[in-house]
Amino acid sequence: MQASRARLFKEYKEVQREKAADPDIQLVCDDSNIFKWTALIKGPSETPYEGGVFQLAFAVPEQYPLQPPQVRFLTKIFHPNVHFKTGEICLDILKNAWSPAWTLQSVCRAIIALMAHPEPDSPLNCDSGNLLRSGDVRGYQSMARMYTRLAAMPKKRLAARIILITGQSNPV
C-alpha cells in the first residue's frame, strides 16, 4: 500500500506541474483520500461529444499500479462502450491490457480516444452499439449529440442555444 501511495503522490505532483500541458483533462485528487480522484474531460472535436465536459470517477485500488483503477462516467453519455446507467467503461487497458506504465492522466487520454473511436463490437450500451453495427451512424451521432447537450454542456450555453433556436427565453 505504501508503494501505491508513493506512486499516486508522484502522479499528483505531475498533474499539478503540467496543468496547462493538457487542457482537455483536469484531474483532481480527493483532499481526504489519495485513492479517490475525479476528472473532467472535454469531448473530442469532430465527434458528437464536442463541446461537452464529462466527469469521471476514479477508485484506485491499494495494489495500484499493479492493478488498474476503476473508472466510470458520472456524466450520462450515449456511447457503445459505456453503460448508460452505471457509467462503467469497457476499455481493455482497464481490464486485461493494464500495465503499470499507465497513469491516471494517460487513462483519461485513452478514454478520450475511445470517445472518438467507439468499438461497437463490445458494447455495454447495446442500443448505441446496434446503431453503429447496422450502419446508422447518423442515428448514433444524433443520440450522442442530444445526450451531450443535455448532460455535458454548461446550462448557460444550452439555454443560449435554445433561445437561438426558438427565439424565446422560456420556450413552452
N, C-alpha and C positions, 0 to 999 in steps of 0.2 A: 504494500500500500504506500510505503514511503517513496518508492520509485515512481509510482503513478502521480503522487502529489508533486514531486520534483518536476516531472515532465509537464504537468499541467501549469505549474508556475512559470516554467520556461516558455510555454505557449502563450500564457497570459502576457508576459513581458514582450514577447514578439508581436503580439496583436497590438499592444499599446504603442510600440515603437513604429509600427508600419500602418497605422490607421488610415493615412491618406493614400497608401500604395494601392489599395483595392477598394474603390468607392462603392462597389456593388455589394460588399459584405460588411456588416457591422456585428462583430462577435462580442458578447458581454458575459462575464462570469458573475454568477450569483455572489453577492457580498458575503454571505454566511456559509456557502458550501462550494468548494472548488470543483466538485463533481457535477454541478448543475450549471449549464450555460444556456443562453438563448442567442439567436442570431436573427438579424434582419437581412434578407437578401432581395436584391432588385430582380424583377422578371427580366429575362434576357431580351435584347432588342430583336425586332423582326420575328417575334413569337406572339401568340395570343396573351402572354403574360406580361408583355411590355407595359411599363407604366405602373405595374403593381409592386407592392412591397410585401413580402411574405415572411412571417415569423416562424422560426424553427425552435424546437426544444431539444436540448441535448441532455441525456442522462449518461454520464461517463462511469463505467464500471471501475471497481477498485483494481482490477487487473489490467487497466489501460496502461500502456499502449499495446499490450499483448492481445487484448480483446477490443473489438470496435465499440464505439459509443452507440447508444440507442438514440436515433434521431427521428423526429416526426414533425410534420407541419402542424402548427397551431392555427394558421390561416387556411380556410377552406380553399381547395384547389381542385379543378377538374383536370385530371391527368391520369393516363392509364397505369402509371407505376406508383400512384399514391392512393391509399384507401381514403375514400371521401369522408367517412365518419371519424375514423381514428387518426388520420394523418400519417399512418405508417407508410414507410417508403421502401419500395422494392428496388434495391441497388446492390449489386454484387459486392462492392467494397464494404458494405455494412453487414455483410454475411460471410460468405466463404472466400472472398478475394481480399479480405482485410490484410493489411501489412502494418507493422509498427512505424513504417516510414510515413504513413498518412498522418496528417494533423487535423484538428478541428476546422481550421481555415481551408485546407485542401478538400475536406469533406464537403464544405459549403460550395466550393468551386465545382466539385463533381455533381452536386445536386443541381446547380445552375445549368451545367451541361446536360443533365438528364431532362431538365425542363425544356431545353431547346431541341433535344433529340429523344423523344419518347420511344419506349420499347413496347409496342402493343402485344407482343407475343408472350409477355409475362405480366399480365395485368392484375393489379389489385382493385382497379376500378373497371369492371367488365364493360360498362356502358361506353366509357371512353375508349377502351381497347377495341371494342367491337366496331365503333365508328371508324377508327383508323384501319383496322383489318379489312373492313368491307370497302375501303377506298373513299369513304365520306370525310375527306379532310376538311371540307368547308363546314360540315356539321360539327365536327370535333372543335375546330377553331372558334366557331361561333359560341359554343357552350363554354369553352375555356375562357374566351374573352368576357362573356357575360359574368362568370363567377369571379374573374379577376376584378372586374369593375365593382361587383357587389361586395366582395370580401377583402380585396387587397389594395384598393385605391383610397387615398385620403378622401374623407367625406366631402370636403370643400370642393375638391376637383370634380367629384362625381356630381355634386349639386350644380356646379357651373356648367357641366355638360348637359344636365337635364334642362337647365334654363336655356342653354344654347339650342337644344333640340326642340323644346316645346314652346319656348318664348315666354314661359310662365315661371315665377319663382315658387309657386305652390301648386304644381300640377295635381289634378284630382284623378 
